[in-house]
Structures are given as structure tokens and as C-alpha cells.
């Protein structure tokens, strides 16, 4: 069984007629990027959702622990720790899932090689949304949904681009 995170899309290659008049001799014309591939949007959404699950476990778990055990802790410190734990749990989840398909060492290497840009953007969006809605690093029943939505939507276009342009899906 192949995990959705590791399904690779072939990089976009479209050959367009190139005119010597419009392309300097030392530059190669780049094809226009296509943002309209439904299958790539669907695959990148699955990839982003797996990442969101891993990130949310560590992120929300950390915020909740501080909310219950040490509510006076500085919100910025809590959010920084939540982001770090979100990254760690996302990597751990991906390693676990991938280790069912490959040896553990390779699974861990693959998980570590995920896009930190995507995960950091996701974590930042989740924490910023929570902070703007609640006014502190705390979870409420009504802030979790918008935080998850922001965490999903923020890196999704980047994950599409990465999958479409480079054929890289593991993030």
C-alpha cells in the first residue's frame, strides 16, 4: 500500500513553441505553470491533510497542556513550543506510516526530508488564527475549526506547486 504522502506526480513538462525573437540566447523559456489540474489538487489536499493531522496533534496537545497545567505561561512561548511539537509529531506520524512500507531508517529519512516550509506555514497559520480569535494561546470549542481550516489552506497551494512542479509530495 502506498501512502498518499509519497505518491509522486511527474513534474510538469509542457513544450511550447519557442521563438528566437522572444528568448535571449542565454535564457531558456520556462513553460507556464498550470494551476488547473484536478488530480494534483486532490492529491495535494490529501498530502496537506496528513500533515495537518500530525501537526495538530502536537500543536493542540501542547496548547491544551499549558492551558490546563500552566495557564499563566507567556502565549508566545506556548505557541513556539506548540509549533515545535507540531513539527515533531508530524514527522513521527509520517515515519510511522511510511515504516509500514519501507525500512524504518528510510521512513525516518523520508519524513525528515518533508517540506519544513509547508509545515512552518501550517503551524504559524494555526497559532495565529487561534491567537487572533481567543486572544491568548488557548483552545476553545469554537477556535479549533477555524485554526484547522487556516492550517490547511495556508500551505495547500505550496503543496500543489511542489507536487506539480517537482513531483515532490512528501512534506
C-alpha positions, 0 to 999 in steps of 0.5 A: 500500500502506498501512502498518499504522502509519497505518491509522486506526480511527474513534474510538469513538462509542457513544450511550447513553441519557442521563438528566437525573437522572444528568448535571449540566447542565454535564457531558456523559456520556462513553460507556464505553470498550470494551476488547473489540474484536478488530480494534483489538487486532490492529491495535494489536499490529501498530502496537506491533510496528513500533515495537518493531522500530525501537526495538530496533534502536537500543536493542540496537545501542547496548547491544551497542556499549558492551558490546563497545567500552566495557564499563566505561561507567556502565549508566545512561548506556548505557541513556539513550543506548540509549533515545535511539537507540531513539527515533531509529531508530524514527522513521527506520524509520517515515519510511522506510516511510511515504516509500514512500507519501507525500512524504518531508517528510510521512513525516518529519512523520508519524513525528515526530508518533508517540506519544513516550509509547508509545515512552518506555514501550517503551524504559524497559520494555526497559532495565529488564527487561534491567537487572533480569535481567543486572544491568548494561546488557548483552545476553545470549542469554537477556535479549533475549526477555524485554526484547522481550516487556516492550517490547511489552506495556508500551505495547500497551494505550496503543496500543489506547486511542489507536487506539480512542479517537482513531483515532490509530495512528501512534506 
